[in-house]
Amino acid sequence: MIDKKNLLALRKEFEEFEEKREELIRTSRDILKFSKHAIYSIHRDEIKQAEENIAEAEKLINKCNKMLEKNSNLIDVSSYFASLEEYVEAKCFYGIVKEKRIPTNKELAVGYDEYFLGLCDLTGELARQAVLLATKKDFEKVKVLNDIVHDIFGFFSSLDIRNGELRKKFDAVKWNLRKMEDILYDASMKGK
């Protein structure tokens, strides 16, 4: 009745897929880890360490992309997209600090979903950086970061964002902008 030979072939295919899926998930966690370490390094002015972490993340992203080319069914692994969002956040934060610019999604080789979500998360790191700068009374740099967050907010305000992950992250952009504006307001009230 049942074709056991066919079932054995399907089981082998299933097990190979699951093995590749698990490898993609493990590698995605490492991309996430290196990206997070890069962000923390940037906050501590350890730019060389941030560069090394970003380079490691990029090696792993290339590895994942090769895996996806060979097996397009793996594309549904959400942990890979989450790791790309974190990479975008790290690379954009690095771009602002080191190169005074935010790289494009084409430069980062990511789609608009990962790029948009990463940009939203970036505003949280910029707000955190603004707090660190404010404690050093470097309000000129706080103003520059505020302008960047304001531009990001303005862009996302122009989109028709429905409910979902992007909506939640866009709401966080509003709070990050507010936090930075409060820092600048407090500084202006103190005559800084």
N, C-alpha and C positions, 0 to 999 in steps of 0.2 A: 504493500500500500504506500508506504512512505519511502522516499528515495534517500536511504541512509548515506550514500556516497555524496549526494548533493548537500545534505545537512552537514556532513563533515567539512565539505568545502566552504560552506557558509560560516561554520564555526571558526575556521581558520581565518577567513576574511574579517569576521567580527573581532577576533582576538588581536589581529594585526592593527585594525582600526583603533581599538581601545588602547593598545600599546602606544600608538602614535598620538592619540588624544591625550593620554597621561603625560607623554613627553612634552607636548605643547603646553599643557597646564603647568608643569614643573618649570619649563623655560620661561613661561609668562610670569611666574612668581619671581624668578630671578631678574627679569627685566624691570618689574615693579620695584624690587629691592634696590637695584642699582640706580634707578631713577630717583627713588626716595633719598638714597644716600647722597646723590648729586645735589639735590635740593638742600639738604641739611648742610652739606659742605659749603654751598654758596652762602648760606646764612652765616656761616662761621668764617667767611672770607678765605676758605681753603679751595681756591679756584683750580689748582692743579689736581687735587683729589676729585673735584667735581668733573673735570675733563676726563679723568680716568674712568669714573663711574659711568659717564655718558658713553664713552667709547665701548665699555663692556656691554651696556644695554644695546647699543647699535649692532654689535656682533651677534647678540642673541636675537635681535629683531630680524636680522638677515637670515639667521638659521630658521626661525619660525616661518618667514616668507617662503623659503625654499620648501619647507614641509608642506605649506599650504598649496604651493604650485603642484606638488606631487599628489596631494589628496585634498581636493576642494571641499569635501564633506566636513573637513575639520574647521571650516570657516565659522561655524556656529559656536565655537568655544569662546564664551564671554570673557574668560579671564585674560585672553590675549588682547581683546579690545580695551579692557581695564588697564592693562600694562601699557598699551599705546597711549592712552590718555595721560598716564603718569609720566611717560617719556616726553610727550608734548609739553606738559607742564614744566618738566625739568629743563628741556632744551630751550623753551621760550624764556624761562627765568634766567638761564645762562646767557641767552642772547641779549637780554636787557642789560644785565650786569657787565658782561664782557664786551659785547659788540654794539651796545646802545641801539639795538633793533630786535624785533620779534621775527623769527623765521616764518616763512609761509608754510602752508600745509604741503605744497609741492616740494619744498626743500626738505621737509621731514618725511615725505613719502607716506602720508596718511590721508584718509578721507575726511570729509567735513565733519562727520560725527565725532571722531576722536579729537579732531582739531578744536571744534567748538567746546567740547566738554573739557579738554585740557586748558583752553583759554579761560574758561570760567574758573577752574581750579587755580589757575595762575594768579587770579586776583586775590585769593586768600594768602598766597605766599608774598605777594606785593604788599598787602596790608600788614602782614607780620614783619616784613622788612621795614615798612614805614614806622612801625612801633620801635624797632631797634634803632633806626636812624633818629627818631624823635628823642630817644633817651640820650643820644649823643648831640642833640640840638642841631642836627643837620637838616633843617627844614627845607632847604633848597632841593635836596634829593627827595625828600618826602613829597614836595610839590610835583616833581617830575613823575614819580610813581603814581601819584594821584591823577595826573593828566592821562597816564596810560590806562588806568582803571576806568577813568571817565570815558575815554575813547572806546574801550571794550564794552562798557555799559551802553553807550550810545549805539554801537553797532547792533548789539543784541536787542535793544529796544526797537530797532527797525524791523525785526523779524516777527512773524506771526507764530510764536512759540506755543504749542499746545501742551497739555499736561504730559508729564513724563520726566525722564532724567534731566533733559536739558532745561526744562522749566524749573526744577528744583535747584539746579546749579546756577541758573540765571538769577533766581531769588537770592542766592548767596552773594552774587556779584553786587547786588543792591546794598547788602549789609556791609560788604567790604568797602564799597565806595563811601558809605556813610561813616564807617570807622575812620577812614582816611580824612574825610572832610572834617570830622570832629577833632582830629589831631591838629589839622591846620587852623581850625577855628580857635582851639585852645591856645595855640601858639600866637595867633594874632591878638588875642585878648591879653596875653601876657607881654605883648610888645616885642615878640621875637622876630 
